[in-house]
Amino acid sequence: MEIVRRIKCILLPTEGVALIVESPDGKKILTVIEMGKSKEWLGKIRGMETVPMETVRLWERWWRRKALRRLVRDELGGIDVEIEDKPRGIYQVVPRVHAFLYVGRAQTWCLPTSNGEVGGHKWIRPQDIISEKTPSRQGVEEMVDDYIAGRRNVYCSYCRPVASKRI
């Protein structure tokens, strides 16, 4: 089954959604730790820090809000988040895999518990995810850089590979 997924990733362009969740006061963002299986070909390695990300299923491509709702339910425990209508940017995380970055604001400081796929939810200053000793998932540093700078309508055609980051 894993081989089929890798072949599909090569043959079919894959979409995903990423969500930067601001704290209620807008000064911090929510990060999680990848707990599930590593998928190196997607730049996802167990134990890495990341902003929440989710693959968009084929039938969700025309309406990514469904994928965002699933992301909030599955990775954030369904906390109340007001999400902007338009993505801030598109990031080619790895070749043929694009993540649409959305920004939302949490309505509570309460953090969800681990669910097996992700855990270690915490609020941090956006600058800290770039300088953290824990390596971040491929694409996260570029997304957070653009978020800090207030950039919109971004198209990032290259995200630094995990191997080239400090580990």
N, C-alpha and C positions, 0 to 999 in steps of 0.2 A: 504494500500500500504506500509506503514511504517513497519508493521508486516512482510510482505513478504520480505522486504529488510533485516530485522534482521534475519529471518530464513535462507535466502540465505547466509548471512555472517557467520552463524554457520555451514551450510552444505558445502558450497563451499569456498575454500581458496580465498581470495580477494587480488588482487595486486593493488598497487598504484605507482605513481611516485612523488618524491619530488625534488625540484630544489633550490639549493643555488645559488642565483644570486649575483655575485661579482660586485662591482662598477667598472667603467672604469679604475680606478687606482688600483683596487684589494685590497683596504684597508677596505672596508665596504661591508656589505651584505644587501640585500633587504628583508624586512619583511612586512607582511600584517596582518590585523586584521580580524578574522572570523566574517562575518556579517550575514551569512545565518543561517539556522536552526541548533541547537545543535544536535549532534549525539554522545551521551555519550559512546555508545558501541564501537565507533571508536576513542575515546579520543579527540573528537572535540566539544568544547563548545563555544558558541557565545561569542565574546569579547576577545577571547584568541589571543595572538600573535603567528605567525607561519611563517615558510618559505612556499612558495607556494607548495601545494600538490593537486593531482588529482587522482581519481580512474581510473584504467585502465579498459576499457570496454573489454568484452570477446573477441571480434574480433581484439583487439589491442594487445593481449598478446604476439604474436610472433614478434611484432614490436612496442616497447614502444615509439619510436620516434613520432608516431602519437599522443599518449597521451601527450607527452611533448609539441608538437606543440599546442594541444588543451589547455593545461595549460597556455602556454605563451599567446595565444589569449584571453582566457576567464578571467584569473586572473591577467595578466600583461598588458592587453590592446594592445598586439601585439608588444611590444617594441623589438628592435633588440638585440637578445642574442645569443652569440656563445656558444654552449653546447658541453661539452666533449663527446666523442663517447661512453665511457664505464661508467657504474655507479660506484660510489666510494664505495658503500656498499648496503647491504640489511638489513632492520630494521623491526623486528616484532613489529609493533606499538602496536597492541593488538593481542590476540591469533587469529591465522588464517588470519591475515591481515598483509601483507608485503609491505613495501614501498622501491622502488629502488631509492637511492639518486644519483642525477646527480649534477654537478657543471657547471655553465656557467658564462660568463662575459658579462655584458651589454655594449652596444656600445654608450650609452647615459646616462646622469644624469637625464633626464626627467622622472618623475614618472607618472604612469597612475592614472586615477580617479577611485573612487569607482564604483562598478557595481552591488551592491545589495548582491552579494555572499561574496565578500571580499572588503576591503577598508583600509584606513589608511596606505597606502604604505609609507615606509620611509627607508632611508639608516641608518644603525647603525653599530658600530663595532661588530664583531662576539661575542666578550666576553660579550657585553652588553645584548644579548638576554638571556644569562644564569643568569645574575644578575638583570635583569629588575624586577620591582615590578609587572608588568603585567604577569600573569602566561602564560606559553607557552603550545601549543598543545602537546599532548603526542607524544614522539619520537623526538621532535625538539631539546631538549637539548643534547641528545645522538648524533644526526646527527651533530650539530654544534661543540660539543666537538671533534669528530673525524675529522671534517673539519679543526679546529684550529690546531690539532696535525699533520695534513697532512696524516692521515691514508687512505689507499686504501684497497680494497678487504675485507671490514669489513662485518662480519655477526653478527648482534646484535639480540640475541634471546629474549631479555627482555627490554622493555622501561618502566620507572617508570610511574605508573598511575597518572593521573591528581590530584586525591585526596591526594596523598602523597607529592605533590609539595606545595611550599609556595603560599598561596592565600591571 
